Amino acid sequence: MKPHLCFTFLFGGLCLFTKAVELKLDVGAEHQKEGSEYWSPGFKLCWEEIMERNPDLRLTDPEQFPLMRSVMEMRYSVEDNLPPDSFFAKGGPATLAFEKQLNEVIRGRFPGAFEPITVMPKNEHSLYALTLLDHSVQFRKPFFESKTKGLTFTDAKKRKTEVTFFGVTGKKSADFNHVRVLDFAAGQRAAIGIPLQGNDEHLFLLMDESLNSFRASVDRCRQLILEQKELTHLREDAERFPRIHAKDDLRIPYVKFHADSELKKQLRSPVFRDGKTPWRLANAEEQVAFELTESGTKVRLKSQSHLEPFGGPLPAKATPLERKIHFDRPFYLFLWRTGAKLPYFAVRIQSPDLLSRF
C-alpha cells in the first residue's frame, strides 16, 4: 500500500505528503518496478511485544495471510541490531493507564521528538504496542557539498534527473581513507562503507542491479563486509583496493523523505486465535522521516499496532586505479551497527523522488 497520509508529530505541525516511498514488510518479496521502498523492524517489534503478552496467538489461516506469516517467522534481535539509546518498544493493555505510561516515556526519553500518543479504542481486553526510533549520527568527517554541478541519476525506467550530491574527489579523497570500498566494477556495481561517529555503526551504500529484494541485498552486503575484513593494503587487485584514495571520485545523492503507512490493508486484516478466542488486527501504522546529508544521517520512526479480541475475553498472560563511484542509478542504503547480523534501517532508492533536484 502506498504511503498516503500526512503526519505532524515530527516537525511541529508541518504536514508532509509523500507518495514516492513504500514500506516493505516482507524482506524476501521482489521490489516493485518503479518507486522507492524502505524497510524497518518497527512493526515486527510491535508484534513481538504483543506476542510476549499473549504467546498463544496463532494465525487462523497462514496461507490466507502470507505477509503476516512472513513477519511472524522473521527473527530479529533487538540487542544485536538496534542502537540501544535511541530505541524503545513496549506493549500492554489498550487502557488509559498504559497510554499515560507510554507518554511519560516519550516525554522523558524523546523530548520534543514525538507528539503524545492516543490509544484508541480503549479496551482492557485489547493489546497495544508501540515502537519508537529517534537516531541521528554524524560521519567521522563531513563530505563536501557540490554547489556547481549536479549528478545525473538514472532511475529504474532509464529516465534521467539532475540531483544534488555530496562526496569527495581528487587530492582531498586521501583524507577520507576511513571510507571502505567493499565492491567496485566500473559501470556495473559499487559498494562502500562509511563509519559513523563512535565507530559502533556504519552507513553502507550498495548499487547492484542484479539484486531484487531487501533480503538479497542484505545478504550481499553482509558477504561484502566479511570479505572486506580479509583485504589488506598490499593487495594488488586495483578494483578491490579497500579504501578511498586520491584517484577516486565519490558522489552520493542527498536523500530525504517522510512517509506514513497504514498497514492493516497491506496485511489483509489478519485474524488470530489463542485457543478459543479469535483476535483481529484493529490497527497498524508507521510513520518515518529519514535524511542523508554530507554530515551524516537522521532517522525518526514511530510504529504502532492494536490487536483486539472479538468473541471472548483476553486470557491471562593494491595499486589504485581511478574509480568513479557515483551512486547515479538505483541503490540501497543501510544503517548497520558494527558486528550486527542485520541492519536497523534500509532504503531502496529506485526513483529520483527522494532526491533533491539540482
FENHUWO-V652603 format. One record per residue. N is the residue number from 1. RES is the residue in one small letter. PSI is psi in whole degrees, 0 to 359 (* if undefined). D_CENTER is the distance of its C-alpha to the mean C-alpha in Angstrom with 2 decimals. Layout:
# FENHUWO-V652603
n->N res->RES psi->PSI d_center->D_CENTER
n->N res->RES psi->PSI d_center->D_CENTER
This chain:
# FENHUWO-V652603
n->1 res->m psi->132 d_center->16.89
n->2 res->k psi->140 d_center->16.20
n->3 res->p psi->136 d_center->14.93
n->4 res->h psi->353 d_center->18.38
n->5 res->l psi->170 d_center->18.97
n->6 res->c psi->161 d_center->18.95
n->7 res->f psi->151 d_center->18.10
n->8 res->t psi->356 d_center->20.05
n->9 res->f psi->346 d_center->18.81
n->10 res->l psi->324 d_center->16.84
n->11 res->f psi->48 d_center->19.51
n->12 res->g psi->42 d_center->22.89
n->13 res->g psi->353 d_center->23.72
n->14 res->l psi->126 d_center->22.24
n->15 res->c psi->118 d_center->21.32
n->16 res->l psi->129 d_center->18.56
n->17 res->f psi->116 d_center->18.60
n->18 res->t psi->123 d_center->16.01
n->19 res->k psi->349 d_center->16.78
n->20 res->a psi->352 d_center->14.96
n->21 res->v psi->140 d_center->11.43
n->22 res->e psi->139 d_center->11.06
n->23 res->l psi->126 d_center->8.88
n->24 res->k psi->110 d_center->9.54
n->25 res->l psi->325 d_center->10.75
n->26 res->d psi->107 d_center->12.76
n->27 res->v psi->341 d_center->11.17
n->28 res->g psi->350 d_center->14.77
n->29 res->a psi->147 d_center->15.53
n->30 res->e psi->150 d_center->16.40
n->31 res->h psi->152 d_center->14.68
n->32 res->q psi->163 d_center->16.69
n->33 res->k psi->326 d_center->19.41
n->34 res->e psi->166 d_center->18.18
n->35 res->g psi->149 d_center->15.56
n->36 res->s psi->163 d_center->11.90
n->37 res->e psi->156 d_center->9.06
n->38 res->y psi->161 d_center->5.36
n->39 res->w psi->143 d_center->4.44
n->40 res->s psi->160 d_center->4.30
n->41 res->p psi->10 d_center->7.76
n->42 res->g psi->304 d_center->9.24
n->43 res->f psi->321 d_center->11.88
n->44 res->k psi->317 d_center->12.62
n->45 res->l psi->330 d_center->13.52
n->46 res->c psi->316 d_center->15.52
n->47 res->w psi->322 d_center->17.33
n->48 res->e psi->322 d_center->18.11
n->49 res->e psi->320 d_center->19.68
n->50 res->i psi->316 d_center->21.71
n->51 res->m psi->329 d_center->22.84
n->52 res->e psi->331 d_center->23.95
n->53 res->r psi->345 d_center->26.28
n->54 res->n psi->77 d_center->27.48
n->55 res->p psi->353 d_center->27.08
n->56 res->d psi->359 d_center->29.48
n->57 res->l psi->133 d_center->27.24
n->58 res->r psi->145 d_center->27.23
n->59 res->l psi->137 d_center->26.37
n->60 res->t psi->325 d_center->29.70
n->61 res->d psi->91 d_center->29.04
n->62 res->p psi->327 d_center->26.10
n->63 res->e psi->332 d_center->27.16
n->64 res->q psi->336 d_center->26.97
n->65 res->f psi->67 d_center->23.41
n->66 res->p psi->327 d_center->21.60
n->67 res->l psi->316 d_center->18.05
n->68 res->m psi->322 d_center->18.74
n->69 res->r psi->318 d_center->20.40
n->70 res->s psi->323 d_center->17.47
n->71 res->v psi->316 d_center->15.32
n->72 res->m psi->327 d_center->18.37
n->73 res->e psi->340 d_center->19.01
n->74 res->m psi->139 d_center->15.71
n->75 res->r psi->130 d_center->16.12
n->76 res->y psi->123 d_center->13.60
n->77 res->s psi->118 d_center->15.14
n->78 res->v psi->314 d_center->14.32
n->79 res->e psi->322 d_center->16.89
n->80 res->d psi->328 d_center->15.76
n->81 res->n psi->340 d_center->12.00
n->82 res->l psi->143 d_center->11.27
n->83 res->p psi->115 d_center->12.96
n->84 res->p psi->325 d_center->15.95
n->85 res->d psi->353 d_center->17.24
n->86 res->s psi->6 d_center->14.23
n->87 res->f psi->146 d_center->13.49
n->88 res->f psi->136 d_center->15.77
n->89 res->a psi->136 d_center->16.30
n->90 res->k psi->139 d_center->19.73
n->91 res->g psi->157 d_center->21.67
n->92 res->g psi->189 d_center->25.27
n->93 res->p psi->147 d_center->27.94
n->94 res->a psi->69 d_center->27.41
n->95 res->t psi->166 d_center->30.11
n->96 res->l psi->321 d_center->30.94
n->97 res->a psi->318 d_center->31.28
n->98 res->f psi->322 d_center->27.74
n->99 res->e psi->314 d_center->26.44
n->100 res->k psi->321 d_center->28.42
n->101 res->q psi->316 d_center->27.10
n->102 res->l psi->319 d_center->23.44
n->103 res->n psi->331 d_center->24.39
n->104 res->e psi->321 d_center->26.22
n->105 res->v psi->316 d_center->23.14
n->106 res->i psi->315 d_center->21.18
n->107 res->r psi->324 d_center->24.16
n->108 res->g psi->316 d_center->24.61
n->109 res->r psi->333 d_center->21.23
n->110 res->f psi->57 d_center->19.39
n->111 res->p psi->124 d_center->22.42
n->112 res->g psi->354 d_center->21.95
n->113 res->a psi->322 d_center->18.20
n->114 res->f psi->144 d_center->18.42
n->115 res->e psi->155 d_center->21.35
n->116 res->p psi->144 d_center->23.20
n->117 res->i psi->156 d_center->22.15
n->118 res->t psi->119 d_center->24.79
n->119 res->v psi->115 d_center->25.13
n->120 res->m psi->139 d_center->26.88
n->121 res->p psi->155 d_center->29.04
n->122 res->k psi->131 d_center->30.34
n->123 res->n psi->120 d_center->31.87
n->124 res->e psi->343 d_center->32.60
n->125 res->h psi->351 d_center->32.25
n->126 res->s psi->164 d_center->28.69
n->127 res->l psi->141 d_center->25.47
n->128 res->y psi->140 d_center->22.62
n->129 res->a psi->146 d_center->19.33
n->130 res->l psi->135 d_center->16.91
n->131 res->t psi->132 d_center->13.60
n->132 res->l psi->142 d_center->12.87
n->133 res->l psi->124 d_center->10.65
n->134 res->d psi->102 d_center->12.18
n->135 res->h psi->121 d_center->11.68
n->136 res->s psi->133 d_center->13.36
n->137 res->v psi->141 d_center->14.52
n->138 res->q psi->152 d_center->16.97
n->139 res->f psi->154 d_center->17.81
n->140 res->r psi->325 d_center->20.98
n->141 res->k psi->126 d_center->22.81
n->142 res->p psi->146 d_center->21.93
n->143 res->f psi->184 d_center->22.18
n->144 res->f psi->134 d_center->24.56
n->145 res->e psi->135 d_center->24.01
n->146 res->s psi->118 d_center->25.93
n->147 res->k psi->350 d_center->28.28
n->148 res->t psi->346 d_center->30.78
n->149 res->k psi->158 d_center->28.96
n->150 res->g psi->175 d_center->25.91
n->151 res->l psi->129 d_center->23.82
n->152 res->t psi->106 d_center->24.54
n->153 res->f psi->127 d_center->21.35
n->154 res->t psi->115 d_center->22.29
n->155 res->d psi->184 d_center->20.10
n->156 res->a psi->338 d_center->20.15
n->157 res->k psi->11 d_center->23.48
n->158 res->k psi->19 d_center->24.95
n->159 res->r psi->145 d_center->25.21
n->160 res->k psi->137 d_center->25.28
n->161 res->t psi->134 d_center->24.08
n->162 res->e psi->123 d_center->24.79
n->163 res->v psi->160 d_center->21.83
n->164 res->t psi->152 d_center->21.77
n->165 res->f psi->165 d_center->20.63
n->166 res->f psi->168 d_center->20.97
n->167 res->g psi->210 d_center->22.03
n->168 res->v psi->148 d_center->25.26
n->169 res->t psi->163 d_center->28.33
n->170 res->g psi->212 d_center->31.85
n->171 res->k psi->329 d_center->33.33
n->172 res->k psi->340 d_center->30.53
n->173 res->s psi->331 d_center->28.22
n->174 res->a psi->337 d_center->30.28
n->175 res->d psi->358 d_center->28.96
n->176 res->f psi->35 d_center->25.39
n->177 res->n psi->0 d_center->26.32
n->178 res->h psi->347 d_center->23.65
n->179 res->v psi->123 d_center->21.17
n->180 res->r psi->135 d_center->21.19
n->181 res->v psi->108 d_center->21.63
n->182 res->l psi->332 d_center->20.42
n->183 res->d psi->145 d_center->21.69
n->184 res->f psi->128 d_center->23.68
n->185 res->a psi->113 d_center->25.97
n->186 res->a psi->125 d_center->27.29
n->187 res->g psi->1 d_center->26.33
n->188 res->q psi->305 d_center->24.38
n->189 res->r psi->160 d_center->21.30
n->190 res->a psi->151 d_center->19.83
n->191 res->a psi->133 d_center->17.43
n->192 res->i psi->158 d_center->17.34
n->193 res->g psi->126 d_center->16.16
n->194 res->i psi->115 d_center->16.47
n->195 res->p psi->140 d_center->17.25
n->196 res->l psi->161 d_center->16.23
n->197 res->q psi->137 d_center->18.99
n->198 res->g psi->342 d_center->20.25
n->199 res->n psi->18 d_center->19.21
n->200 res->d psi->354 d_center->17.25
n->201 res->e psi->165 d_center->13.99
n->202 res->h psi->157 d_center->13.26
n->203 res->l psi->125 d_center->11.33
n->204 res->f psi->135 d_center->11.89
n->205 res->l psi->130 d_center->12.65
n->206 res->l psi->123 d_center->13.97
n->207 res->m psi->110 d_center->16.30
n->208 res->d psi->107 d_center->18.15
n->209 res->e psi->350 d_center->19.43
n->210 res->s psi->348 d_center->20.53
n->211 res->l psi->138 d_center->17.10
n->212 res->n psi->23 d_center->16.29
n->213 res->s psi->161 d_center->13.51
n->214 res->f psi->324 d_center->10.24
n->215 res->r psi->314 d_center->12.70
n->216 res->a psi->321 d_center->15.08
n->217 res->s psi->322 d_center->12.85
n->218 res->v psi->317 d_center->11.58
n->219 res->d psi->318 d_center->15.30
n->220 res->r psi->317 d_center->16.48
n->221 res->c psi->317 d_center->14.49
n->222 res->r psi->320 d_center->15.72
n->223 res->q psi->316 d_center->19.15
n->224 res->l psi->323 d_center->19.24
n->225 res->i psi->315 d_center->18.44
n->226 res->l psi->319 d_center->21.34
n->227 res->e psi->321 d_center->23.57
n->228 res->q psi->328 d_center->23.08
n->229 res->k psi->339 d_center->24.43
n->230 res->e psi->350 d_center->27.64
n->231 res->l psi->152 d_center->28.19
n->232 res->t psi->167 d_center->30.79
n->233 res->h psi->339 d_center->32.09
n->234 res->l psi->354 d_center->35.20
n->235 res->r psi->136 d_center->33.61
n->236 res->e psi->7 d_center->35.26
n->237 res->d psi->99 d_center->32.74
n->238 res->a psi->321 d_center->32.06
n->239 res->e psi->349 d_center->29.00
n->240 res->r psi->17 d_center->27.34
n->241 res->f psi->122 d_center->28.47
n->242 res->p psi->356 d_center->25.79
n->243 res->r psi->155 d_center->25.58
n->244 res->i psi->137 d_center->25.53
n->245 res->h psi->180 d_center->29.23
n->246 res->a psi->345 d_center->31.63
n->247 res->k psi->3 d_center->31.80
n->248 res->d psi->153 d_center->28.10
n->249 res->d psi->102 d_center->26.69
n->250 res->l psi->126 d_center->22.93
n->251 res->r psi->124 d_center->21.34
n->252 res->i psi->126 d_center->17.71
n->253 res->p psi->147 d_center->17.00
n->254 res->y psi->139 d_center->15.94
n->255 res->v psi->133 d_center->12.74
n->256 res->k psi->128 d_center->12.60
n->257 res->f psi->159 d_center->11.63
n->258 res->h psi->137 d_center->12.09
n->259 res->a psi->151 d_center->12.00
n->260 res->d psi->117 d_center->13.68
n->261 res->s psi->128 d_center->13.54
n->262 res->e psi->120 d_center->16.54
n->263 res->l psi->345 d_center->15.97
n->264 res->k psi->315 d_center->19.56
n->265 res->k psi->320 d_center->20.85
n->266 res->q psi->324 d_center->18.06
n->267 res->l psi->356 d_center->18.90
n->268 res->r psi->36 d_center->22.59
n->269 res->s psi->62 d_center->23.66
n->270 res->p psi->152 d_center->24.01
n->271 res->v psi->140 d_center->27.09
n->272 res->f psi->167 d_center->27.59
n->273 res->r psi->148 d_center->30.67
n->274 res->d psi->71 d_center->31.57
n->275 res->g psi->243 d_center->35.11
n->276 res->k psi->340 d_center->36.98
n->277 res->t psi->124 d_center->34.65
n->278 res->p psi->146 d_center->32.33
n->279 res->w psi->152 d_center->28.98
n->280 res->r psi->153 d_center->26.76
n->281 res->l psi->107 d_center->23.31
n->282 res->a psi->327 d_center->24.49
n->283 res->n psi->145 d_center->21.22
n->284 res->a psi->125 d_center->17.43
n->285 res->e psi->158 d_center->15.19
n->286 res->e psi->137 d_center->11.93
n->287 res->q psi->140 d_center->11.66
n->288 res->v psi->146 d_center->8.98
n->289 res->a psi->132 d_center->10.03
n->290 res->f psi->145 d_center->8.61
n->291 res->e psi->135 d_center->11.23
n->292 res->l psi->121 d_center->12.18
n->293 res->t psi->183 d_center->15.95
n->294 res->e psi->345 d_center->18.71
n->295 res->s psi->333 d_center->18.54
n->296 res->g psi->205 d_center->14.96
n->297 res->t psi->154 d_center->11.57
n->298 res->k psi->133 d_center->10.96
n->299 res->v psi->132 d_center->8.26
n->300 res->r psi->126 d_center->10.00
n->301 res->l psi->141 d_center->9.20
n->302 res->k psi->118 d_center->12.08
n->303 res->s psi->135 d_center->12.45
n->304 res->q psi->146 d_center->16.06
n->305 res->s psi->147 d_center->18.26
n->306 res->h psi->119 d_center->22.05
n->307 res->l psi->134 d_center->24.24
n->308 res->e psi->145 d_center->27.99
n->309 res->p psi->150 d_center->31.06
n->310 res->f psi->111 d_center->33.58
n->311 res->g psi->2 d_center->36.94
n->312 res->g psi->162 d_center->37.19
n->313 res->p psi->159 d_center->36.39
n->314 res->l psi->126 d_center->33.47
n->315 res->p psi->167 d_center->34.63
n->316 res->a psi->167 d_center->34.46
n->317 res->k psi->* d_center->31.77
n->318 res->a psi->204 d_center->33.84
n->319 res->t psi->122 d_center->35.57
n->320 res->p psi->146 d_center->32.93
n->321 res->l psi->167 d_center->33.08
n->322 res->e psi->134 d_center->31.77
n->323 res->r psi->131 d_center->28.20
n->324 res->k psi->98 d_center->26.47
n->325 res->i psi->81 d_center->22.77
n->326 res->h psi->119 d_center->21.67
n->327 res->f psi->71 d_center->18.23
n->328 res->d psi->13 d_center->20.19
n->329 res->r psi->172 d_center->19.08
n->330 res->p psi->135 d_center->15.94
n->331 res->f psi->166 d_center->13.47
n->332 res->y psi->154 d_center->10.10
n->333 res->l psi->143 d_center->8.30
n->334 res->f psi->139 d_center->6.80
n->335 res->l psi->124 d_center->7.15
n->336 res->w psi->122 d_center->9.74
n->337 res->r psi->143 d_center->12.66
n->338 res->t psi->127 d_center->16.00
n->339 res->g psi->353 d_center->17.46
n->340 res->a psi->151 d_center->14.61
n->341 res->k psi->334 d_center->14.57
n->342 res->l psi->153 d_center->10.89
n->343 res->p psi->170 d_center->7.73
n->344 res->y psi->359 d_center->6.03
n->345 res->f psi->141 d_center->2.45
n->346 res->a psi->144 d_center->3.29
n->347 res->v psi->141 d_center->5.48
n->348 res->r psi->108 d_center->9.09
n->349 res->i psi->107 d_center->11.58
n->350 res->q psi->347 d_center->14.66
n->351 res->s psi->162 d_center->16.70
n->352 res->p psi->3 d_center->17.77
n->353 res->d psi->333 d_center->16.97
n->354 res->l psi->359 d_center->13.97
n->355 res->l psi->164 d_center->16.28
n->356 res->s psi->119 d_center->19.31
n->357 res->r psi->143 d_center->22.56
n->358 res->f psi->* d_center->25.20
